[in-house]
Amino acid sequence: MHGLRSIPRMGGLAAKMPITAALALIGFMNITGIPPMPGLWSEYLLVRGAVEYVFGRGALEFVALGGGLLLAIGLSTAYSFLTMKRIFYGSLPEHLKEARDAGGSLTLPLVVLAAAGLLTFLFIYWMLDPLISILSQVYG
């Protein structure tokens, strides 16, 4: 696509670039915390920590936190999938008729990263438990 960076000038690229579209979807799923991507664990831990912090403080704080969290999670999900829709779906502009997936030297690292993300989701506690142990020793 030779330097095209304007999202409004894109569209319909999923048919021409299926591997790139699939990898972008996996990335957006990670950003928004949709299973089976490790972004779910970060959102879970943030929400859990925030709820534990305000639990027992009062209804107003709890409702404000819940509303803020829902707004933040909803906005990140909305902008991610709106971007996905604008880039990869809809009609293909004439200037992108020759678009194609990048070669293996560019897509292979992204496939490896996506696979690592999936494995991180499935085996998070193999990494998280030692980290928690180390942090509890350092910070008491």
N, C-alpha and C positions, 0 to 999 in steps of 0.2 A: 504494500500500500504506500510505500515510499514517502514516509514522513507525515501522513495524514493524521492529525490529532484532533480534529473537530468532530465531536460526537454527533452533532446534528447532520453532518455530511455522510454519516455511516448509516447502516441499516441492511438487513437481509444477509448478513455475512455468515450466518450459521450454515447455510447451504454450501457456501464456498470454502469455509474454514471450520469444519466440524470438530477437529481436535482442539483448536483454539477456543471454540465456543464451549466445549465440554470442560476444558481446563478453567475458563473464566467462570463458568457456573460453579465449579468446585471452589474456586477462590471466593466468590460471593457468598456461597454457603458457609464458608469458614468465617468470613467477616460478620455475617449475621447470626452465627451460632446455630445453624441448622444441622441436626445430626445427619450423617455420621462424621462430622468434622470437629476438630478440637476447639474451635471457637465456642462451641456449646459449653465446654468446661469453664472457660474464662468468664462467660456470661453467668453461669451458675454460681461460680465462686464470688463474683462481684455482687450479685443479687443476694446471695446468702450472707455475705459479710455486711451488706447494708441493712438487711432485715435484722440481723443479730444486733447491730449497732442501735437501731431505733426501737427494737422490741422493748416494750415497757415504758417508753418515754412519753407516750401519749398518742391519741388517735390522729391528731392533726399532723404530727410529724410522720406517722406511719403512712397516712394517705398521701401526703406530699411526696414522700419518697417513692411510693408505689406509682403515683402518677408520673413522676420524673423518669423513673426506670422504664415504664411502658412507653413514654414518649421517645426516649432515647433509642430503645430497641426497635420501636416501630419506624422511626425515621431512618435508622441505618438500614433496616430491611427494605424500606420503600426506595431509598435512593440507589441501593445496590441493584435491585431487580429492575428498576426503571432504566438504569444504565445498561444492564444486560439486554433489556428489550430494545432500547434505542440502537445499540450496536449490532446485535445479532439477528433481530427479527424485523419483520416489515418488508417493504419492497427494496430490492437491491438497486442502488443508483447506477446509472450508466457508467460513471467513472470507476466503479469497483467491479466491473464484469470480469476482469482478469485477476482478481484477488484469489489467493490460495494460501493454504497452511504453510507455515515456515518449515524448514527442513528439520531433520532429526536432531541436529546439534542445538537447536533452540527449543524444541518441544520435549526432548528427552529429560532435561533437567526439571522441567515443569511437571512432567509425569512422575518423576521420582519424588518431587516435593509433595504432590498430591497424595501419592501412596504413603509417604512418611506422615502426612497429616492424618490419614485414615488410621494408620497404625498407632499414632499418638492418641487418637480418640479411643481406640479399643483397649490400649494398655497404659492409660494415663497414670494409674496408681503405681506402676513400676518406676515412673519418673518422679511423680509427685511425693510419694512417701519418703524417699531419701532426701528430697529437697526440704520437706517439712522438718525432718529430723535434724538436718544441718542448721536450718534457721532457728529451730528451738534451742539448739545448743549455743548458737551465737548470741541470740537475743534473750535467752532464758525463758 
